[in-house]
Amino acid sequence: MPPYEVIFDVAKRKDDLVLIEKELSSAEVWSSPGKLKELQKKKANILENLSPLESAIKRASYLEDSIEILEEDEGEIFSEEIRRELDGLKSYLDDVELRLLLSGEADKNNAIVTIHPGAGGVESQDWAQMLMRMYFRWAETHDYKTEIADLQTGEEAGIKGVTFTVAGPYAYGYLKAEAGIHRLVRISPFDANKRRHTSFAAVLIYPEIEDDIVVEIRDEDLKIDTYRSSGAGGQHVNKVSSAVRITHLPTGIIVACQSERSQLRNRELAMKIVRSRIYDLTLKSREKKIEGFIGDKKDISWGNQIRSYTLQPYRLVKDHRTNVEMGDVDSVLDGRIDVFITAYLKSIR
């Protein structure tokens, strides 16, 4: 028989689907475009998750019948094939389970990632840049598209901060597992005495909200500054104030964007990020999870880290929330972080 959890999940989703279809058949809902769109979205989400669950039950039932063949004469000749089917079903169920974990309101959305180095100057700035590369490599392996909105480079090495988007299905659902303080221990390449240094960087993750989601922002609550962009870009960035910084006064949210040559485009992108961050705060407040959110006020220092990357005196990456460890530090820094993401998502189910 298929796992009872799967059968229960299918039954519950079918019950939810019946209720939604009943609501959709009422004249009251069709006279309210907002309510109609919300119900249609919920229905689509249930159907999307229901199909793989029903497929898992069918495969399990087929295997149950196939296993009975082993008890017949010469049935053992099918043992290897059945073993492969069992392994395939297990892998399929793991994938289904992970997708079901991504059932939050914004999990399907693109992600906005901001990385801030902690105290420590060039050491932490270099670590922040290493994290940025790690997430870019992770996105690349998942065929996600990345776009830098704001990048401030360090004078000697590394970055003073970066904000970028990761576009692809469930990008936020996966990357929300990375929100927090990341700690690096290594022999510093910037220390002539080759001493061991500890560096910190904060990773903030927000869902990019869809255009049809209304986030009320009053003009009087915004302070908008323009300035000349820094970094690559030729003479244009030095002569034109194309960079934009937007401050949302009630929340203290500050977003800067200087990746585009056009001030209008930078303003549009910065406003998109402001809307996403306000929506993220509203969503977490509504879900009563605001106390677990790693925000700008969290100290980027010892004791607050969610994960440690140790290069000296031994090599190990350890997630302190799930106790998952990996000794292949190089592959982790090259973007192979799915084992940590999966473990975290399962831990908060």
N, C-alpha and C positions, 0 to 999 in steps of 0.2 A: 504493500500500500504506500501511496505518497505520504510525505511527512504531514502530520495532523495540522501543523502550523500553516502549511500551504493551502490545505483544504479549507481551513477556517478563514484564511485571508480571502480566498476566492468567494466564499459564501458571504462574507461581510461586504465585499466590494459589489457583489451582485445586489445585495439588499440596498446599498447606498445608491446604486444605479437605478433601481426601481423607484426609489423616493425622488430622485432628481427628475426622472422622466415624468413622474406624476406632476411635479411642480411645473415642468416645461409645458405640460398640456393645459395648464390653466390660463385663462384669458388675462388674468391680473399680471402674470409674469410677462406676457407678450406686449403689454402696454408700458412696461418699464424696461427700456433698452439696457440700462446698467445691470439690472438683476438678471435679465436674459443672457447677457454676455458672460456674467459670472457663472451661471448654471451650466452654460454650454462649455465653458472652460473646464469646470469640474467634471463634466461628463466625459470630455475628451481625455482628461488625465486618468480617469478610472479605466476607460477602455484601453488606453495605452499600456497600463500596468496589468490589466486583466488577461490580455492575450498571452503573454509569456507564462503567467501562472497556470492557465488552462493547458498550455502546451507542455509544461512540466508534469502536470498530472497525467496527461495522455502518455508521455514517454515512460513515466514510472509504472503505469498500468501495463503497458506493453512489455516492459522488462519483467514485471511480476509474472506474466504469462510465459515469457521466454525462459525464465529460471526453472519453471516446472519441466521443461524439456530435458534438463540435465538429469532428471530422475528416470528418464526413459532409456531404453537400450541404445547404446552408442551415442547417448546425448552429450557425452563429454566432449565430442568433436566441436560443439558450439560454445564451449566454455571460454575460449579466448575472445570470440566475438562478443559474447555477453559481458565479459570483463571490460572490453573497450567501451561498450554502451554505458556501463555503469560509471566508468571514469568520465565519459562525456556528459552524462546526466549530472554528476556531481559538479563539474565545471560550470555547466549551464545554470544550476541552482545557485551557485556562488555569484554568478553574474546577475541573476534575477534578484537575489537578496540585496546586492549592492545597489541596484537600481531602485528597489523599493525603499531603501534607506534615504534616497534622495526624493522625498515626497513633500518637502517644505514648500511654502508658498513661492519662494524665489529661487529654489534650487535649480530650475531649468535655465535660469538667466545667465547671461555673460557675467564675468567678474571684473571688478575694479580692484587692483592691487596697489597698495602704497607701502613702501619700505623706508623706514627711518633708521639711521645708525644711532647707536647709543653713544655715551661719553667715551672718549678715548682717541679722538682725532682720526688720523689716517688709518689706524688699525680697524676701527669700527666701520669707517667709510669703505675700506676694502672688503670687509665682510659683507656689507650691504650690497656691494656690487656682485659678490660671489652668489648671494641669494637671488639677486635679480637674474643672473645667468641660469641658475638652477631652475627657476620657474619658467624661463624662456625655453629651456631644453625640455622640460616636462610638457609644456604646451605644444612644442614641435612634435614630440612623439605621439601626441593625441590628436594631431592635425588641427589644433586650435590656432587661431590667428591672434597675434599680439600687436599692440600699438601703444607707443609711449606718448603720454599726454604731457608729462613734465619731468625733466631730468636735470638735476643740479650736480655737476661733477666736482670732485674734490681738487684742491690745488695740486697736491702731490700724487694722489692715487685714489681710486674708489669713487664713491658718490656720496653727496650730502643728503640725497633723497631722490625718490623716483615714484611716479604714479603711472601705471599702464593698465590697459584693458586686455582681458583674455576672452576672446569670442569663440563660442562653441557650445554645443548642447551640454547642459549641466556643469558648465565651468564653475559657477559659484557654488553649486552643491558639493563639488569635490574640493575646491580650494578653500572653502570656509574652515576646513580642518587645519589649515596652515596659519590661521590667525593667532598671533601671540608673539612672545619673545623667543628669539633663536640665539643660542650661545655657541661660540666657537673657541676652542682651546688649541693653540698651535705655537710652534717656534716662529716668532715674528720675522718676516722677510725684510722688515723695516728697522730692525734692531741690530745694530752692529755687533752687540754682545751675544746675539743669538739666544735671548732669554724667552721663556714661555709667556705668552700673553693670553688673556681672556677678553673676548670681544662680544658685544651684544648688538642686536638689531631687532626692531619691531616690524612685524608684518601685519598690516591691516587689510581686511578683505570686505568688500561691499558688493551687493548684487547690483548690476546695471539694470535699471528699471525700464519697462517697456513704455512706449509713448502713450499707450492708452490708460496708464495708471496716473491718476491725478494726485499731484503733490502740491499743496497750496503754499506758495512762496510770495509774500508781499514785497513789492519794490522797495518800500521803506526799510525792510529788514536786510537789505543787501548793501554792502559797500564794495564798489567795483573800482579797482585801480589798474592802470595800464603802465607798462614799463618796457624798456628795451630788452629783447631776448639776449641770452648769453649762450656761448658754445658755438657749435658749427652752424653755418647758414650764410656765410659770406657777408658782403657789405650790407645786405638788406636788414639783418638783425641788429646791426650797429647803428643804423640811421632811423629806423622806424620803431615806434613803441607798439609792437604787435603782441607782446606777452600780456596776459590778463590774470589778475588775482581777484578772486571773489570771496568776500567774507560774509557768512550768514550770521548776523549779529545775535539773534536769540540763542543759537546753539554754540556759537564760537567756531563753527566749521570754516576752515580756510582752504581754498582750492586754487592752485595756480596752474596755468597751462601756457606753454610757449613752444609747443612742437610744430605748430603750423605757421606759415608765413603771413596768413591773414588774421588780423585782430578779430574779425567777426567769427571766423572758424574757431579760434582759440576761446572766444567767449562762449560759443555754443557748446563746445566740449567741456569747458569748466562748469557751465550751468548743468550739464547732464550729470556730471560727477556730484555736484552739490545736491541735486534732486535725489540721486541714488543714496547718498549718505544720510540725508534727512529721512528718506523712506526706510532705510536700514534701521535707524534709531527708532522710528515709529513701530516697525515690525517687531523688533526685539522687545520694546516696551510692552506691546500688546501681548506678546507671548510670555511676558514676565521672565525674560532671560537677560535683561539688561545688566544684571549684576555679574553675569558670566562673560560679558562682552569685553574684549581687549580693545580699549580705546586709547585716544591720544594721551590721557592722563595717567596711564599705567607706566610705572617706572621701568625704563629699559635697563635693567640691572640684575644682579645676582638674586636668585630666589624666585623670580617671576617667569623663568624660562619654561617653555613647553617642550623644547627639544635641545639636546646638546650634541655638538659635533666635535669630537675629540680627535686631534691629529697627533698629539704628543701628550704624555709619554707612550700611549697606546692609540690604536685607531678604532673608533667606535662611534656610531650614531645611535642615540637613545632618546626615545620619546617618553617623557616623564608622565604623560597622562595615561598611556597604555602599557608602558614598560616594554614595548617592542624595540628590539635592537638589531643593528646591522653592522657587520665589520667591514664591509666594502664601502668605505667612505667615499672613494672616488666616484663610484657609480651613483651614489646618492646625490653628490654635488653635481653630477651630470644629469640630474632630473629624474632619477628612478626613486620616486617617493611614494608610489602607489601603495606600498605595503603599510606605510604610516597612515596614509589617508583612509584606507579601508578599515584598519584597526580602530581608528578614532570614530569613524562613522558607526561602526558596530557597537562601540562602547557607549554611545549616547542614544542608542535606539530606545 
